[in-house]
Structure formats: C-alpha cells, structure tokens
Amino acid sequence: MDASKQPFKPLERSVIGQERIVRPTLGYWQDAWRRLKKNKLAMAGLVILILLTIMSIIGPMMSPHTYDFQNYEKTNLRPNAEYWFGTDDFGRDLWTRVWMGTRISLFIGVMAALIDLVLGVLYGGISAYYGGRIDNVMQRFIEVVYSIPYLLIAILLVMVLEPGVWAIIFAYAITGWIGMARLVRGQLLSLKEQEFVLAGRTLGAGARRIILRHLIPNSLGVIIVSITFAVPSAIFAEAFLSFIGIGIKPPLASLGALLSDGAISMRLHPHRLLIPTAVFSLILLSFNLLGDGLRDALDPKMRK
C-alpha cells in the first residue's frame, strides 16, 4: 500500500514542542530545599534562629558594659535607655548577659549534637552492618548506658571536672548519642539488603567504604532531622542543670543560669525572668518548627 495515501499528517512545531522538557531536573537536596521554602513555619523558624545567632555574636558588642561588670549603685533596674534589658542584683547589664547566655547555650547545644552525631552514626552503622552477635553485644551495651540516669552522670562529672561548659557537654553526650545510634541502626538495617550494597560487596568494597559512602549518605535525611531536635534537647538539659545550680557558674552567663536568677526575684522584678524566658522559648520553638519542616521536606513520601 502506498504510504502517501495513508491518513498521516505531519506534526506542527507547536505540537512537537509539547514533548520537550521545559523545566530542569532537580536533585534530591534541591527538591528538598524547594519544598522546605514552601513551609512558612519552618522558614520562620530558620529566620529566627539566624537572627538569634547573629544577636548572640554582636549583641554584647552593642553595649558599653561587659557581662561581668558589677555596679552596685544600679541594681535591679528596669529596662531603660542605658540598660535596655535592665540590671540584676549586682548591677550587671542584662542585655549583655542575655545575649552572652544565648551564645553559650547555642554553643552547648550544637557541640553536644555534633558529638551525638559522630558517636551515634558510627556506633549505629557498625551495629547494623555486621549484625549477629556483634549487634547483640552492642545493643546490650546501649541498654546498660541508657539505664543510667542522666542527672546522676551530670552530677558525677561536675564533681570530677570543674563546673562549666564542657562538663555539661560531656554529661549530655554520654547518654545523648543513644537515640541517634538506635535511629541510624534502624535505617541501615533496612538499607543494607538493597541491591546497591550487594553491588558494592561484589565489586570488592570493604565494610568501611560501604558504611561511610553508601549506607550513611542514604540516611542523611533522617539524621539531619534528628540533629535539629537534639540541639534544643541539649539546650534544655543545660538550662535544667544551671537552674538547679550545677551548671554554668557566675559570673559566666547562660540562659539556664539567667532563668534561675530571675525565678528568685520573679515577683519584685519580673523582667529578669520574662526576657530570658522569651529568648529561651524562641530558640526551642524555632528548632522544633525547623525540624518539622525538614522532616516533611526530606521525606520522599511527602513529594507531590
């Protein structure tokens, strides 16, 4: 049959153009960032965290008074033109002390979360990859450590070490990594049976390469979300220890120490409690909002 007599018509250019890919493809992290930007609450939390971090750096520089300068002639002043957040019992500038305390609390939270990240990811990765008897022994060790009360560990460390920033970080890190280790172990147990792991073993990749280059990168979404919740947990732990008197020691300031001082004079000078409480609450709220947004953005099931 003659092909020229068939009812075929050449496509117009406008129809051909409809088959063209007009939007560039997005990678996993680009797509996650795109979906995170659509979450207004998560972005608000991120912006607040950035602003608080900037103020913790430049805030003390904006005042002519240092955080430990005492002026007994100007004790317990309310917020005014000279002292924007007022003063405490020793006449110290609360503006400087609040932002210095924010800096210390954020530092404790971030450092404790990083230690949890390193210990938890390595421990959970090794336990999940080797499995069997090694996994059983490592999990029994986790149960023993988890059974030790955190407050008891903190008190013992404070007695052995000098009370301060690093004592609080180590006290939290001793037990804080357990949750990360269990999370990573659960993720890697489901990933190590995938085809790409079998392909890596077939090509001669060792256990270290498979864990660090294949298994852990495929669990980064869950790990990042866990970190955003670990930081406020560490900050809250520092605030609790400082509140009961075994944390940061004066004249050094932290949000927990400021809350403890403000609670004593809450009735007579409420500003000493309300201002640090507001900053402390904003930090915890921002991390929680950002963590929820990251969980939705990094979850493949949430893609539309």
N, C-alpha and C positions, 0 to 999 in steps of 0.2 A: 504493500500500500504506500502511496506517495505521501511522504511526511509533510509536504507543503499543503496538502488538502486537509490535514488534521486541524481540529478547532483549538490550536495553541496560539496564544498571543504573547508577544514579548512583554516582560515586566517593565513598568515605568521606573524611572530613577527614584521617585518618591517611595515606591513600594520596596525597592531594593534597600533603601536607606533605613527602613524599619528593622532590618535584621542586624544592623550594626550596633555594637556595644558602645553606648554613648557615655557611660559612667565608668570611671576606672575602678578596678577591683580593689577591695580593702583587705588588708591583713587582719589577723586576729586582734592585735592591740589597737590598730586604727579603728576597727569596728567597735571595740570595747570603749574607746575614748569617745566615739561619736554617740554611743548610747548613754555614756555617763554624762555628757554635756546636756542631754535632754532631761536628765533628772535634776530638777531645780533645787530640791532639798540637799542633794549630795553636793552640788556645786556651791550652794550657800555654805555648807559645812566646810568645804575646801577653802573658800574665800576667807571665812572667819579664822580658820587655822593659820592661813598665811598672814593675815593681819595680826593675830596674836603673837606669832613667831617674830614678825618684824618689830612689834612693840616690845617684846621681851629683849630685843637687841638694842634698840635705840631709845626705849623708854627711860632707862636710868640715866642716859646721857642728856635728856631733856630737862633734868632738874639739877640745880646747883648743889643739892645735898646728896651725900652718899648714903648707902643703905644702912651703914652702921654709925653715922654721925648722931650723937646724942645732944639734945638741947633741953635741959630741964625747965627752962623758962617757957617753953611752948609745948607742954604735954597735953595729949588728948584733945587737940584742936579739931574742929570740924573742917570739912573741905572749904578752902578759901583761895584767894588769889595767889598766895605764896605757896601754900601746901594744897595741891589740887585734890588729894585724897585724905587730907588731914594728917594727924600725927598720932603716935602711940604713947604708952606710959612713959617712955624715955625721951619723948620729943623727936623721934626718928620719923623721917618723911615716908608716909605710907605709899605715895606714888612710886618712889624708887624701890621700896621693899616689895610691893605687889608685882612689879614687872621683873625684878630680880628673882622673886619667888616663882614666877611663871617660867622664867628661863631655866631655873634649876629643876622644876617639876617636869618640864618638857624633856630636858636632858636625861633625867632619870627614866622617864617613860620610854624614850627612843632607845637608849642604851640597853635597858632591860629587855625590850622587844627584840633587839638585834641579837643579844645573847641567846634568847629563846629560839630565834630563827636558826642560828647556826647549830646549836645543840639539838634542837628538836628535829630539824630536817635531816641531819646526818644520822642521828640515832634511829629515827623512824624509817629512813631509807634503808639502812643496813638491816634492820629487823625485818622489814617487809621483803627485801630482795632475797635474803638467804633462807628465811622461813625455818620450818622444822624445829630442831632442838635449840638453835641459836635464837630464834624468835621467842620460844617459850621462856628461855632464861632471861632475855632482855625484857620481856613483858612482866615477869615476876619481879624484876628489879624496879620497874616503874611502879608497880603496886606497892612495894615497900616504901619507896620515896614519897609516893602520894599519900601514904597513911600518916606521915609525919606532919603535924600541924605547922602551917606557915608561920604563925605568931611565935611558936617555940623556936623555930630556926632563926627568926629575926632577932629574938632576944639573945640567943646564944652568940650570934655573930656580933651583935652590938657589944656584948661583954668581952669577946675576943678581940675584935677590931675597935678602933675608935668610932664613935657615932658620927655618921656623915653620909655623904652621897654614895660612895662606893659600897659601904656596908649595906645600905638599903638596896642597891642594885644587885649585889650578890645574894642577899637574902631572898629577893624575889626570883632571881634567875635559878636558884637551886630547885625550886618546885614549879616555876612558871613554864619551863620548857616541856613539861609532860603533856600538856594539852596539844601542843604543836606536834610532838612526836607521834601521838595517837592519831592525829588528823592525817599526817603525812603517811603513816603506815597504812591507814585505810585506803587512801588514794592509790598508793603504789601497789597494794595487793590486787586492785582491780586493773592496773595498767601493766603489770609485769607479764601477764598472759597474752598481751596483744601481739600482733604479727610483727611490729617493728622491733620489739625486744627479741623475738626469735630470730629475726633477720640479723640483728646486731651480734647475737651469740654465734650464728652461723658464720659470719664474716670474721670472727675471732676477737670481738670486742670484750674486754675484761669487765669485771663487776664494777670497778670504779668508774669506767667510762660510761657504762650503761646507766648507772645511778645518776651521775652528775650531768651527762649530756643528753639523756633521753627521758628518764623517768621523772626527775625533779622538774625540768623545764615544762613538762606536760601537766604538772600540778601547781604551777606558779599562780594561777588564778585563785585557787583556794588558799594558798599560802599568804598571798598579799591581803586577802580579806581577813584572814586570821590575825595578821600583824596589826591591821587597823583597830582591831578590838583588843589586842594585847597591850598597846600603848596606854589607853585610858585605864586599863586594869592595873598597870604598874603605877600610874599616877595616883590612882585611888589608894593603892597599897601604901605609897609614900605618905599620902595625906593622913591615912589612918595611923601609921606609926608615929608621925610627927604630932598628931592630935593627942595621942596617949603619952607623949613625952619621951619616946625612944628613937626618934628620927633625927631630923636636922636640928642642930643645936644653935642657939643665938650666939653672936649677932647675925649669923647667916640666916637667910630667909627662904622659905618655901611656902607654897600655898597651904600645905597642911599645918605648918607652924603658925602662919597668919590666921588660919581658921581657929586654931587652938587659943591663940591670944585674944582673938575677937570674941570668942564664946564666953570668956571670963567677964568681959565688960559689955556684954550684949545689951543690957538694959540701960546703962548710962550712956554708952557710946555705940549705937547700933551700926554706924558707918564702918567701924573697924571689922565687923563681921560681914556686912552686906556686900562690900566691894570685892573682897577676895572670893566670897561665895559666888558672885556673879561671874567672875573670870573663870573660876574652877568649873562651874556648871557649863559655861560656853565651851570649854575645852572638851569635856566629856560628851556634850551634845554634838559637837562638830565631828568628833571622831566616830560616833555612832551613826550619824547621818551619812558620813562619807563611807563607812564600812557597809551600810545597807546598799548604798548606790553602787559600790564596787561589786558587791555580791550579785546584784542584778545585771550589771554590765558585763561581768566576766563569766556568767553562767550561759553556756551555749543553748540551754533550753529556753532562755528568755529572748532569743533572737526572733525577730519578726521578718 
